[in-house]
Amino acid sequence: MADIIERYDCINSPIGVIYVVFVGEVVKAVTLVRPQAVAAHPLSSDIRGQFEGYFAGKRVVFDIKVSLEKVSKFCASVYKALEEVLYGEVCTYGWLARRVGTASVARAVGQALKKNPLPIIIPCHRVIASDGSLGGYSLGLDVKRQLLDIERNTK
């Protein structure tokens, strides 16, 4: 029978301890807050290695199974469009809004990014405001700045 129990493990990183929630080989969430409702269990070496590779500047794309089963179709379309923004690059909320519809949905794009259950894997930290400021980030602006610096310095 397949593993259907949600578990988590933590990874020490340059942005602090991150918690990865997973079921088997499928990542369901990435957070900086220790999950309360799931049991601790070691991550697979592949998933752990991909995060470690990213933080070391050696991995530019994650190649792991993820679950987006609880996100809306609109959010999923935003996350899919974000795949076009490559490692070390940035885009604006308006640019991303145009990719999924029209520029008039830029605020909705921002809300979709705020709900991203898989920050870092789905790189919403690469989205900035049209004036060049950072905008927002679900893990905090300091973390967003650190992730962008990691990518700029290893590109």
Secondary structure, 3 states (H helix, E strand, C coil): CCCCCCEEEEEEECCEEEEEEEECCEEEEEECCCCCCCEECCCCHHHHHHHHHHHCCCCCCCCCEECCCCCCHHHHHHHHHHCCCCCCCCEEHHHHHHHHCCHHHHHHHHHHHHCCCCECCECHHHEECCCCCCCCCCCCHHHHHHHHHHHHHHC
